[in-house]
Amino acid sequence: MKIAMIHGQNHVGSTCRIGRLLAEKIGGEVTEFFLPRDFGEFCVGCATCFMKDETKCPHHEKLLPFIKAMDEADVIILTSPVYVYHATGSMKTFLDHFGYRWMVHRPRACMFTKQAVCISTAAGAGMKSTNKDMADSLFFWGIPRIYKLGMAVAAIRFDQITEKKRATIEKKTTVLASKIRRNHGRVKPGVKTKAFFSIMRFLHKKEINPADRVYWEAQGWLGRKRPWK
């Protein structure tokens, strides 16, 4: 399997280590990125990606390695420590650049057969909202199987985590890796994804955005074709 792993901060802390542990247990080729080291540009709000073409985004060239890795991956792993109960600003600004891939605009067909994982850690709380920050984009990209792993590690550094909590991390990553391997090649969108796709299809028939309408027509999605078939 191919894995694209994107970390929401630069240093190799607890969140990164758990992501790497999971990727190792899944097995396969891993392409890894760190934010903001590998990409730190803020979306400028020009709406060019929506109204014209994503390749005209001023940061498109810098995003190409991420796009290639995510499109080719079987599994996408997003990791972020909890920053004030949410994902890091670096992760947020990265995801901002892919709004054009939401189903309301121009989703990529390859996303509808992938699996994804959101991983977050905190000394105390906030993992649920942090994972949701990342999972929202993954769902609206069309990814049908999204797992969330949040760990309250009660530590600032990985080497400060207790043996009991490390054992829990080992167990949870082993179980999750097993699920991902078992579901590889068998993932299909559920009712929620299909329902949302159908709503967007209805809207695009009314041409809410010419650029999106052209894309949907080219994919054949305004007819009988679907990205998961």
C-alpha positions in Angstrom: 0.0 0.0 0.0 1.0 3.6 -0.5 0.6 6.0 2.4 0.7 9.8 2.4 1.3 11.2 5.8 1.0 14.9 6.6 2.1 16.3 10.0 0.6 19.5 11.3 3.9 20.7 12.8 7.6 20.4 12.2 9.0 18.5 15.2 8.9 14.8 15.8 6.7 14.7 18.9 4.1 12.3 20.2 1.6 12.9 17.4 4.2 12.3 14.7 5.5 9.2 16.4 2.1 7.6 16.7 1.4 8.4 13.0 4.7 6.7 12.1 3.9 3.7 14.3 0.6 3.2 12.6 2.1 3.6 9.1 4.8 1.0 10.0 2.1 -1.5 11.1 0.0 -0.9 8.0 3.1 -1.5 5.9 4.0 -0.1 2.5 5.6 2.9 0.9 5.3 6.1 3.0 5.6 9.7 1.7 5.8 12.1 4.6 5.4 15.8 4.9 5.8 18.3 7.7 3.9 21.6 8.0 4.9 24.4 7.8 8.4 23.2 6.8 7.2 21.7 3.5 4.3 24.1 2.9 3.6 27.2 4.9 1.6 29.5 2.6 -1.7 31.1 3.7 -4.7 31.0 1.4 -5.1 34.5 0.1 -8.9 34.2 -0.5 -8.7 35.0 -4.2 -11.3 32.3 -5.0 -9.4 31.6 -8.2 -9.4 27.8 -7.5 -13.2 27.9 -7.2 -14.1 30.2 -10.1 -11.4 29.4 -12.6 -8.9 26.6 -12.1 -6.8 25.4 -9.1 -3.7 25.5 -11.2 -3.9 29.3 -11.2 -3.6 29.3 -7.4 -0.4 31.3 -6.5 0.8 28.4 -4.4 -0.1 25.6 -6.8 3.5 24.6 -7.7 4.4 24.2 -4.0 1.3 22.0 -3.5 2.1 19.6 -6.4 4.2 17.1 -4.3 1.3 16.9 -1.8 -1.3 16.4 -4.6 0.7 13.7 -6.2 1.2 11.8 -2.9 -2.4 12.1 -1.8 -3.8 11.1 -5.2 -1.6 8.1 -5.5 -2.0 7.0 -1.9 -4.2 4.2 -0.6 -4.2 5.7 2.8 -3.9 9.3 3.9 -2.8 10.0 7.4 -3.2 13.5 8.9 -1.7 14.2 12.3 -1.9 17.3 14.5 -1.3 17.9 18.2 -4.1 19.8 19.9 -3.6 23.6 19.7 -6.3 25.4 21.8 -8.8 22.6 21.2 -8.2 22.5 17.4 -5.8 21.5 14.7 -2.6 23.5 14.3 -2.7 26.6 12.1 -0.3 25.0 9.7 -2.7 22.1 9.2 -5.7 24.4 8.8 -4.0 26.6 6.2 -2.9 23.5 4.3 -6.4 22.2 4.1 -7.7 25.6 3.2 -5.9 25.2 -0.2 -8.0 22.1 -1.0 -11.5 23.6 -0.7 -11.9 23.3 -4.5 -11.7 19.5 -4.0 -14.8 19.4 -1.8 -17.9 17.7 -3.3 -19.6 21.1 -3.7 -16.9 22.0 -6.2 -14.6 19.5 -8.0 -13.8 16.3 -6.0 -11.3 13.8 -7.4 -12.7 10.4 -8.3 -9.7 8.7 -6.7 -10.7 9.9 -3.3 -13.8 7.8 -3.2 -11.9 4.5 -2.8 -9.4 5.6 -0.2 -9.0 5.2 3.6 -7.8 8.0 5.9 -6.8 8.5 9.5 -6.9 11.6 11.7 -4.5 11.4 14.6 -4.3 13.9 17.5 -2.7 14.1 20.9 -2.9 16.4 23.8 -1.7 16.4 27.4 -5.3 16.6 28.4 -8.2 17.1 26.0 -9.3 18.5 22.7 -8.6 15.5 20.5 -12.2 15.2 19.3 -12.5 18.7 17.9 -9.0 18.5 16.5 -9.7 15.3 14.6 -13.0 16.8 13.4 -11.1 19.7 11.9 -9.2 17.3 9.7 -11.9 14.8 9.1 -14.3 17.4 7.7 -12.0 18.0 4.7 -11.5 14.2 4.2 -15.2 13.5 4.2 -16.0 16.4 1.8 -13.2 15.3 -0.5 -15.2 12.0 -0.8 -13.1 9.6 1.2 -15.5 6.9 2.4 -13.6 5.4 5.3 -12.1 7.8 7.9 -10.7 6.7 11.2 -10.0 8.9 14.2 -7.4 8.2 16.8 -7.1 10.7 19.7 -4.7 10.1 22.6 -4.5 12.0 25.9 -0.9 11.3 26.6 -0.5 13.4 29.7 2.9 14.5 28.6 4.7 17.2 26.6 7.4 14.9 25.2 7.0 11.3 23.9 9.6 10.0 26.3 7.5 11.3 29.2 4.5 9.1 28.3 3.9 6.3 30.9 4.4 2.7 30.0 0.7 2.1 30.6 -0.3 4.7 28.0 2.4 3.5 25.6 0.8 0.0 25.8 -2.5 1.6 25.0 -1.0 3.3 22.0 0.5 0.0 20.8 -2.8 -1.8 21.1 -4.9 0.9 19.4 -2.5 1.3 16.5 -2.3 -2.5 16.0 -6.1 -2.8 15.9 -6.4 0.1 13.5 -3.7 -1.1 11.2 -5.4 -4.4 11.0 -8.7 -2.8 10.0 -7.0 -0.7 7.3 -5.2 -3.7 5.8 -8.4 -5.8 5.9 -10.4 -3.1 4.1 -7.8 -2.3 1.5 -9.3 -2.5 -2.0 -12.8 -3.0 -0.5 -13.8 0.5 0.5 -17.0 2.0 -1.0 -18.9 5.2 -0.1 -21.7 4.9 2.4 -25.2 6.4 2.4 -24.0 9.8 3.8 -21.4 10.3 1.1 -23.7 9.2 -1.7 -26.5 11.4 -0.4 -24.3 14.4 -0.3 -22.9 13.7 -3.7 -26.4 13.4 -5.1 -27.3 16.8 -3.6 -24.2 18.4 -5.2 -25.0 16.7 -8.5 -28.5 18.3 -8.4 -27.0 21.7 -7.8 -24.5 21.4 -10.5 -27.2 20.6 -13.0 -28.5 24.1 -12.3 -25.0 25.4 -12.9 -24.2 27.2 -9.6 -20.6 27.7 -10.9 -19.6 27.4 -14.6 -16.2 26.0 -13.8 -17.6 23.3 -11.6 -20.4 22.4 -14.1 -17.8 21.9 -16.9 -15.8 19.6 -14.5 -18.8 17.5 -13.5 -19.9 17.2 -17.1 -16.4 16.0 -18.1 -16.5 13.4 -15.4 -19.8 12.1 -16.6 -21.3 12.6 -13.2 -24.3 14.6 -14.4 -25.3 11.5 -16.3 -25.2 7.9 -15.0 -21.5 7.7 -14.1 -20.3 7.9 -10.5 -16.7 8.2 -9.1 -17.0 5.0 -7.1 -18.0 2.9 -10.1 
